[in-house]
Amino acid sequence: MTATAKTFSGFTANTKYSGAVRVS
């Protein structure tokens, strides 16, 4: 998995579960 895909996956998961949480 590329860094971009990993970041996107983390962002999506955080948005889905926490909403306000964002990956920096």
MODELLER restraints for C-alpha pairs under 7 A, 6 or more apart:
rsr = mdl.restraints
at = mdl.atoms
rsr.add(forms.Gaussian(group=physical.xy_distance, feature=features.Distance(at['CA:10:A'], at['CA:23:A']), mean=6.76, stdev=0.5))
rsr.add(forms.Gaussian(group=physical.xy_distance, feature=features.Distance(at['CA:11:A'], at['CA:22:A']), mean=5.88, stdev=0.5))
rsr.add(forms.Gaussian(group=physical.xy_distance, feature=features.Distance(at['CA:11:A'], at['CA:23:A']), mean=5.42, stdev=0.5))
rsr.add(forms.Gaussian(group=physical.xy_distance, feature=features.Distance(at['CA:14:A'], at['CA:21:A']), mean=5.65, stdev=0.5))
rsr.add(forms.Gaussian(group=physical.xy_distance, feature=features.Distance(at['CA:14:A'], at['CA:22:A']), mean=6.31, stdev=0.5))
rsr.add(forms.Gaussian(group=physical.xy_distance, feature=features.Distance(at['CA:15:A'], at['CA:21:A']), mean=6.13, stdev=0.5))
rsr.add(forms.Gaussian(group=physical.xy_distance, feature=features.Distance(at['CA:15:A'], at['CA:22:A']), mean=6.76, stdev=0.5))
